[in-house]
Amino acid sequence: MSIHNFSIAFGDYDKSAGKYYLPENSPLKSTIFLALKLGKPLLITGEPGTGKTQLAHWAAWYLSNQQHENIFPFLDKPFTFHTKTSSIGKDLFYQYDAISHFQDREGKKHISEFINLSAMGLSICQTLGRNALNENNALKGIRNMDQLQSTAASSVLLIDEVDKAPREFANDLLDEIENSKFSIKEMDTTILRNTDRRARILVILTSNNENALPEAFLRRCLFYHVPFPSDEELLEIIFSRIDPFLTEISSNAAHHFKYRYQKVLELFRIIRGKSIIKPPSTSELLDWVKVLHMEELMVEGIDVLKPESLTVNQRKSLKLSLYTLIKNAQDLQQVEDFLQLNK
């Protein structure tokens, strides 16, 4: 690899919601619709890198393309809250910039100018729309009010990695979801969700199972565990995600490499089996496939399952590619020894 490779203008297709692979008959899709109909939060679990976060982006994109008289149109992107170990319930709704307010010694600014709505606050406000909110003078001037559409709309709310927060956060969270309102104490005002049931909020929570969630929380959620994809599903994911990448580096389509991808997946399964500390994920597989293309290890006549048949430079390239796939020194040593790449 050389500096010349940087002439490739990598796109944002890895995060394109429309490229998310979800089979038409997937029970996950049915679970999403069930959560929407019941008005219940949907908790998604699965190992890191299996696309849990991207699922919410897909759901927003997919629902925004649907029309139904009983539902206001969905925004095409979710409102997202990234949970931290220090997160508390209020953080879901708004942030108050106390430091800037303190620095406004002459009091020239209205208190609303020090308020930022957070993901759940935005989703509740969006059920009303910016125009309706601006009719309430107390809400004028909120910093990020322009993120809202002018009229009432439905939205997807993603609360990512909810298991990172303290246990109290999860229970408080569901209480707030069910109440569908929040108060901004600094402004002495309460915002109520639109009573028109056509304004929906689809709440999707993700968890990596790092910490156990309270039973009371689990009881009030719908649940779906994302299993690690089968080889057939991984192949479809590669086709979906790698095709746009290939248009930037060659004139070939992903299906042109089907047989070689199958060989790569065989080796990927072996590597996952050898990686005890941190098995590589789907997202890391996609990075690895890109590197194999850039290092010209996907060309005809090269078999990554037989490293002994590779030239010295090809073996170096294969070893280099593993750095995108394996993230632990012990696992890396195991795999390199198995592939005999250190000889």
Residue pairs with C-beta under 8 A, 6 or more apart in sequence:
1 294
1 295
1 317
1 320
5 294
8 248
8 249
8 294
9 248
10 245
10 248
11 244
11 245
11 248
13 19
13 241
13 244
13 245
14 241
14 286
15 54
15 57
16 244
17 54
17 57
17 58
17 60
17 61
17 62
17 76
17 77
18 58
18 61
19 240
19 241
19 244
20 51
20 54
20 55
20 57
20 58
20 61
20 240
21 233
21 236
21 237
21 240
21 241
22 28
22 29
22 55
22 58
23 29
23 233
23 236
27 224
28 55
28 224
28 226
31 42
31 222
31 224
32 42
32 59
32 202
32 204
34 40
34 222
35 41
35 42
35 202
35 203
35 204
35 222
36 63
36 200
36 202
38 222
39 200
40 220
40 221
40 222
41 174
41 177
41 203
41 204
41 205
41 220
41 221
41 222
42 202
42 203
42 204
42 205
42 221
42 222
42 223
42 224
43 162
43 205
43 206
43 207
43 213
43 218
43 221
43 222
43 223
43 224
44 52
44 55
44 204
44 205
44 206
44 207
44 224
44 225
44 226
45 52
45 206
45 207
45 208
45 209
45 223
45 224
45 225
45 226
46 52
46 208
46 225
46 226
46 227
46 228
47 208
47 228
47 279
47 281
48 208
48 281
49 280
49 281
49 282
49 283
49 284
50 226
50 228
50 229
50 281
50 282
51 226
51 282
51 283
52 206
52 226
53 158
53 160
53 206
55 204
55 206
55 226
56 78
56 80
56 156
56 158
56 160
56 204
56 206
57 77
57 78
57 158
59 78
59 156
59 202
59 204
60 74
60 75
60 76
60 77
60 78
60 155
60 156
61 76
61 77
63 74
63 154
63 156
63 202
64 73
64 74
64 75
64 76
65 76
66 74
67 73
70 197
70 198
71 154
71 198
71 200
72 127
72 152
72 153
72 154
72 196
72 198
72 199
72 200
73 153
73 154
74 153
74 154
74 155
74 156
74 200
74 202
75 126
75 149
75 153
75 154
75 155
75 156
78 155
78 156
78 157
78 158
78 204
79 119
79 120
79 122
79 123
79 126
79 155
79 156
79 157
79 158
80 119
80 158
80 160
81 91
81 92
81 118
81 119
81 120
81 157
81 158
81 159
81 160
82 160
82 161
83 159
83 160
83 161
83 162
83 163
83 164
83 165
83 169
84 164
84 165
85 164
85 165
85 166
87 164
87 165
87 166
87 169
88 169
88 172
89 169
89 172
89 173
89 176
91 118
92 118
92 119
92 120
92 121
92 159
92 173
92 176
93 117
93 118
93 120
93 121
93 124
93 176
93 182
93 184
94 115
94 116
94 117
94 118
94 121
94 182
94 184
95 115
95 116
95 118
96 114
96 115
96 184
96 186
97 114
97 115
97 116
98 114
100 114
101 109
101 111
101 114
104 114
109 141
110 140
110 141
111 186
111 187
112 138
112 139
112 140
112 141
112 142
112 187
113 141
113 142
113 143
114 143
114 186
115 142
115 143
115 184
115 186
115 187
116 142
116 143
116 144
117 125
117 142
117 144
117 145
117 147
119 157
119 158
119 159
120 157
120 159
120 176
120 177
120 182
121 182
121 191
122 144
122 147
122 148
122 155
123 155
123 157
123 201
124 180
124 181
124 182
124 191
124 193
124 201
125 133
125 148
125 191
126 148
126 149
126 152
126 153
126 154
126 155
126 199
127 152
127 153
127 154
127 155
127 193
127 194
127 196
127 199
127 200
127 201
128 152
128 191
128 193
128 194
128 199
129 148
129 149
129 150
129 151
129 152
129 153
130 145
130 146
130 148
130 149
130 150
130 151
131 150
131 151
132 152
133 139
133 145
133 148
133 191
134 140
134 145
136 189
138 187
138 188
138 189
139 145
139 187
139 189
139 191
152 194
152 196
152 198
152 199
153 199
154 198
154 199
154 200
154 201
154 202
155 200
155 201
155 202
156 201
156 202
156 204
157 201
157 202
157 203
157 204
158 204
158 205
158 206
159 173
159 203
159 204
159 205
159 206
160 205
160 206
161 206
161 207
161 208
161 210
162 169
162 170
162 173
162 205
162 206
162 207
162 213
163 207
163 208
163 209
163 210
163 211
163 212
163 213
164 210
164 211
167 211
167 213
167 214
170 213
170 214
170 217
171 214
171 216
171 217
173 217
174 216
174 217
174 220
174 221
176 182
177 203
178 220
180 192
180 193
181 190
181 191
181 192
181 193
182 190
182 191
183 189
183 190
183 191
184 190
184 191
193 199
193 201
205 221
207 213
228 282
229 237
229 282
231 262
231 265
231 269
234 265
234 268
234 282
234 285
235 258
235 261
235 262
235 265
237 282
237 286
238 254
238 261
238 285
238 286
238 289
239 254
239 255
241 286
242 254
242 286
242 289
242 290
242 293
243 253
243 254
245 290
245 293
246 252
246 253
246 254
246 293
249 293
249 294
250 293
254 261
257 298
260 298
261 289
263 303
263 304
263 305
264 288
264 289
264 292
264 298
264 304
266 305
267 304
267 305
268 280
268 285
268 288
268 325
270 338
271 280
271 322
271 325
271 326
271 335
272 279
272 280
274 331
274 334
274 335
274 338
275 326
275 328
275 331
275 334
275 335
276 330
276 331
276 334
277 328
277 330
277 331
278 326
278 327
278 328
278 331
280 288
280 325
280 326
280 327
284 324
284 325
284 327
285 325
287 324
287 325
288 321
288 322
288 324
288 325
289 298
290 324
291 320
291 321
291 324
292 298
292 304
292 321
295 317
295 318
295 320
295 321
296 317
297 304
297 314
297 317
297 318
297 321
302 310
302 314
303 309
304 318
307 315
307 318
307 339
307 340
307 341
308 340
310 318
315 341
318 339
318 341
319 336
319 341
322 332
322 335
322 336
322 341
323 332
326 332
326 335
336 342
